Amino acid sequence: MHARLAPEDEAVLDELKALTGRSDSEIVRRGLRLVAEEEKRRRSALTLAGKSVGRFTAGPRDLSTSKAHLEGFGE
């Protein structure tokens, strides 16, 4: 694999090598695994809302089209 790094990224890689004693390849492999784990943990807003979705029956149905609710918005 070949990667083009900006000078700032090369400096970060050099610092990580000095701090950890690991090779370029080890650092890249570990970084890939960390990014993959992070992506797996991402959840949608719907998932985060959980059981509260659809539970609220009272209140205005659509705030974006109600002029009364938009009065003063952005002032």
PERA-V985507 format. One record per residue. N is the residue number from 1. RES is the residue in one small letter. D_FIRST is the distance of its C-alpha to the first C-alpha in whole Angstrom. Layout:
# PERA-V985507
N & RES & D_FIRST
N & RES & D_FIRST
This chain:
# PERA-V985507
1 & m & 0
2 & h & 4
3 & a & 7
4 & r & 10
5 & l & 13
6 & a & 16
7 & p & 19
8 & e & 20
9 & d & 16
10 & e & 16
11 & a & 19
12 & v & 19
13 & l & 16
14 & d & 18
15 & e & 21
16 & l & 19
17 & k & 18
18 & a & 22
19 & l & 23
20 & t & 21
21 & g & 21
22 & r & 17
23 & s & 14
24 & d & 11
25 & s & 9
26 & e & 13
27 & i & 13
28 & v & 10
29 & r & 11
30 & r & 15
31 & g & 14
32 & l & 13
33 & r & 16
34 & l & 18
35 & v & 18
36 & a & 18
37 & e & 21
38 & e & 22
39 & e & 22
40 & k & 24
41 & r & 27
42 & r & 27
43 & r & 31
44 & s & 33
45 & a & 36
46 & l & 38
47 & t & 36
48 & l & 37
49 & a & 41
50 & g & 41
51 & k & 45
52 & s & 46
53 & v & 45
54 & g & 48
55 & r & 51
56 & f & 52
57 & t & 55
58 & a & 57
59 & g & 56
60 & p & 56
61 & r & 53
62 & d & 52
63 & l & 52
64 & s & 50
65 & t & 53
66 & s & 56
67 & k & 57
68 & a & 59
69 & h & 56
70 & l & 54
71 & e & 57
72 & g & 56
73 & f & 52
74 & g & 51
75 & e & 53
